[in-house]
Amino acid sequence: MARSELIYGVHAVRALIERSPDAVLELWVLAGAHNPAHAPILAAAAGHDIRPQPAPRATLDRLSGGGRHQGVVARCRPREVQQAVELPPLLEGDLRDALFLVLDGVEDPHNLGACLRVADAAGVRAVIRPQHRGTGLTAAAAKVASGAAETVPLIAVNNLARALAQMKEAGVWLIGAAAEAEKTLYDVDLTGPIAWVMGGEGEGLRRLTRELCDALARIPMTGTVASLNVSVSTGICLFETRRQRLKRGM
């Protein structure tokens, strides 16, 4: 387990400082820059006694591994340890409008970040992923998440099948997104406690994951494209859920 990790990008670094200031170990800002987007970051850092270090662009490029750092990089404690959240407490209490997202083996950090961002926008209670399959919360994922990595719990579970069983026992309805499903997402009632289960790039849902789902639904495709990026599919499914709930006054 890494003792620290690097986060870059204006939104990701600002959210980190504002929500998890104790996790920040070092902060670098582009020397001589007068970027208005840096002002909230510097103000937040000052409020938490975090001293930014001026650094040349070449240093920031190296720290970010060539990523689009926007003139700001932070070193912090690993967030999957610092933000450790257990699944059972999230399954307690009133689950009538609960919405979860399960990612079964998403391997691209950019896709994970985009899924976190849309999960935050849709009001998802938590995102669940297998501990040993797919990508974790890398700097690239945090950058794409644009702050959502600090607001949406990302739960890495050792046994995804067991986690899905726990959700079902709590009354959460598991809907698997599958291109071959008979029903479309518009045919499924999404107004109860729901967990959308999305497969990884290429392979999609694994057999056991698919079998544990209570229902399968597909996004109707009318063009020539055979499939959509997992983060795009996630956004469509989550916001169809939101649409149905708003229509019913939930």
N, C-alpha and C positions, 0 to 999 in steps of 0.2 A: 504494500500500500504506500503510495507516495506521501511524503510528509508535507508537501505543499504543491500548489498548482498555480498556473498563470492564467489570468483572465484579462481580456482586452476588449476594447470597444466602449464607446461613451455610455450606452444604455446599460450594458452588462456591468461595468465597473461602478456606475452610479448606484444601481440597485444593490450591488454587493455592499457598498459602503453604508447606504442608508438602512438596509435591513439586517446586515450581518457584520457590523463594524469590527467586532471582536475577532472575526476570522481574517481580517486584513493584516498581512505581515509587512508588506512594502507597497509603495505606490510610486510609479514613474509617470511623469508628464512631459510632453515634448518641450524641449528648451526653446525659449524665445517665442513660443506660439501665443497667439491672442485669439483663441477660438472661443466664441461665446458659449459653446456647448460644454466647455470645461468648467465654467463658472459654478454650476450647481455641484459638480464633483469636488471642486476645491473647497466650497462652502461646507459640504457634508464632511469632508476630511478634516477641516478645521474644527468642526463641532465635535468630532470624536478623537481629537488630538492625534490625527494621522498626518505625518509630515510628508508631502509629496517631494520626490527627488527629480530635478530637471535632468533630462536625458536626450542625447541627440537621436535623430530619426534612425540612424543605423542601429543603435542599441535597441530601440523599440521594435524595429524590424526583426532583429535577432531574437528578442524575447518572445515575440508573438509567432515566431516560426514563419514569417512572411505573411501573416494574416493581416486583415484590414483593421488596424488597431485604433485609428482615428486619433492618434496622439496620446493615448493613455493605456497603461498596462498596470495591473495589480498582481501581486503574489499573495496567495491566501492559503489557509488550511483547506484540505480537500472537502468540498461541499457535501459529498455523499456520506461522509462521516459526520461533519458538522451539522448537517440537516437531517440526520437519521430520524426517520419516522416509522413507527410500526403500523402495520395494516389494521390489526384488530380494533384499536381505538377509533379509527375512522369509520368503522362499521357499527358503531354504537349510536344510540340516540335516534333522532328523527331522520329517516332515510327517504322520506317521500319524494323529495326533489333531488336526491343524490345523483351525481353524474361522475363516472370514473372513466379513465382511459387506460387500456392495457395494450402494451406494445410487445408483441411476441417476436423479439429478435430483430429490431431495427438496428442496422449496422452503421449507417452513415450518420456522423455527428451532426451534420447540417439538417438531416431529417429529424433527428431527435430534438434539436433546438427549435425547429419550426413547429413540431408537434407540441412542445411545451408552450410556445407562444400562443398557438391557437387554443390550447387547453385553458390557458389563463383567460383568454378573451371569452371563452364559452362558459366559464364558471365551473370548470372541472375540479372536483374535490382532491383528487390525487391521480398521478400517473404511475402505473405499475409496470415494471419490466423484469425479465429474468436477470439474476446476478451474473450468470456465467454465459449469457448469450446476447450478443448485440453490444452496441457501444454504451459507454457510461457518459457521465457529464463532463466532457472535455471542454477546453477553452473555446474550441470552435463551436461546440453545441451551445455554450453559454452566450457566445457572441450572437448567434442567430436567434436565440431565445429572447434577446433584447430586454433582459430584466426578469423574464418569467421564470428563470431558473431559481430565483430567490423567492418567488411567490407561490409556486405550485409544488407541493411535495412530490419528489421523485423517489419511489420506493423500489429498491432492488431486492427481489425475493429469491431465496435459494431454490424453491420449488414452485414454479408457476402453477402447476396443476393444483397443488394444495391451496395456494392463494385464491385461485378461481373457485375452489370448493368452499372456502371460507366466505367468499362473497355471495355465493349462491345460498349458503345456509343463513346468511343475514338478510336474505330477501332481495338481493340485487339480481336483476335480470341481465344475463350475458348475451350480447348481440355481436356475433362475429361478422366482420365484413368479408364477403367472399364473392368473387365475380360470377361464380356458377350458381349462386343461390336462386331459387325460384322467385322469392319475393324481393321487391325493391325496398329501399329504406322508407319510401313513402307509404308502403303497405303495412308497416310495422308500428304498433303503438309504442311510442317512446316517452310517454308521460310519467311512467313510474320510475323507481330507482333503477338506473341503467348503467352498465359498463360496456362501452364499445371496445371490442377486441380486434386489433389490427395486426395483420401479419407483417413480416419483414419484407425487405426488397427482394424481388425475384421469387422466393419460395412461398410467400404468403403464410397463411395459418398452418401450423403443424397439425398432424392428424389428431393427436390427443387434445390439443387446444380446441380444435374444431368440434370434437365430440363432446367437450365439456360445455360448449355454448348452448344456451336455451333456444336460440334461433339464429339463422343466417340471413343476411340481407345484402343486396348488391346495389351499387349506384347505377342507374340506367344510363347506358352509353349509346348515343345516337350517331356519333361521328365515326371516323375511321380509326381513331386511337383505341387500342385494345385495353389499356389500363392507365391509371393515374398514379402519380407520385404518392407515397404513403402519407406525407403531410397534407397534401391537397385532399386526399380521400378523408383523412381525419377531420379536416375543417368542414367538409361537406356533411359528414355524418353528425358531428357535434352540433352544427348550426341547424340542421334539420330537427335535431332533438330540441334545441332552444325554440325553434319556430312552433313546433307542436305544443310545447309547454306554454308559450306566450298566448297561443290561440285559445288554450283552455284556462287562461288566467292564472297560471302557476308561477 
